[in-house]
Amino acid sequence: MSTTGAATDLPAMAERKRRLLGRHADPNPQLEVVALDALDPAGPLSLERTMAERLDPNRGTALIVEGLLTYFDRPTVLGLWA
């Protein structure tokens, strides 16, 4: 799949999102739900690995992390994107 959008969440919520989105008759083939642990610096669910494995650097891509940033203080949020 050539992902152009990835909705990210912790594994259990990502699975729930996949199930709910799968109920739609016409799911968006350009949106993939991906398990992610934003605080893991380098593991299999890390932001860095997710971006390296899922996002095509030759295409415009959106990584959706809605709701995530409100749980962390400013230094933690800035560290996620450093």
For each residue, the residues with C-beta under 8 A, 3 or more apart:
1: 29 32
2: 56 59
3: 6 30 31 32 54 55 56 61
4: 30 31 56 59 60 61 62
5: 28 30 31 32 61 62 63 64
6: 3 31 32 33 34 50 54 55 61 62 63 64
7: 14 17 31 32 33 34 64 66
8: 14 33 34 35 36 38 50 63 64 65 68
9: 13 14 17 33 35 36
10: 13 14 35 36 37
11: 14 15 35 45
12: 15 16
13: 9 10 16 17
14: 7 8 9 10 11 17 18 33 34 35 36
15: 11 12 18 19 35
16: 12 13 19 20
17: 7 9 13 14 20 21 33
18: 14 15 21 22 33
19: 15 16 22 23
20: 16 17 23
21: 17 18 24 27 28 31 33
22: 18 19 27
23: 19 20
24: 21 27
25:
26:
27: 21 22 24 31
28: 5 21 31
29: 1
30: 3 4 5
31: 3 4 5 6 7 21 27 28
32: 1 3 5 6 7 54
33: 6 7 8 9 14 17 18 21
34: 6 7 8 14 50 54
35: 8 9 10 11 14 15 45
36: 8 9 10 14 45 46 47 50 65
37: 10 40 43 45 46
38: 8 47 65 68 80
39: 76 80
40: 37 43 45 46 47
41: 46 48
42: 46 48 49
43: 37 40 46 49
44: 49
45: 11 35 36 37 40 49 50
46: 36 37 40 41 42 43 49 50
47: 36 38 40 50 51 80
48: 41 42 51 52
49: 42 43 44 45 46 52 53
50: 6 8 34 36 45 46 47 53 54 55 63
51: 47 48 54 55 63
52: 48 49 55
53: 49 50
54: 3 6 32 34 50 51
55: 3 6 50 51 52 61 63
56: 2 3 4 59 61
57:
58:
59: 2 4 56
60: 4
61: 3 4 5 6 55 56
62: 4 5 6
63: 5 6 8 50 51 55
64: 5 6 7 8
65: 8 36 38 68 69
66: 7
67: 70 71
68: 8 38 65 71 72
69: 65 72 77
70: 67
71: 67 68
72: 68 69 76 77 80
73: 76 77
74: 77 78
75: 78 79
76: 39 72 73 79 80
77: 69 72 73 74 80 81
78: 74 75 81 82
79: 75 76 82
80: 38 39 47 72 76 77
81: 77 78
82: 78 79
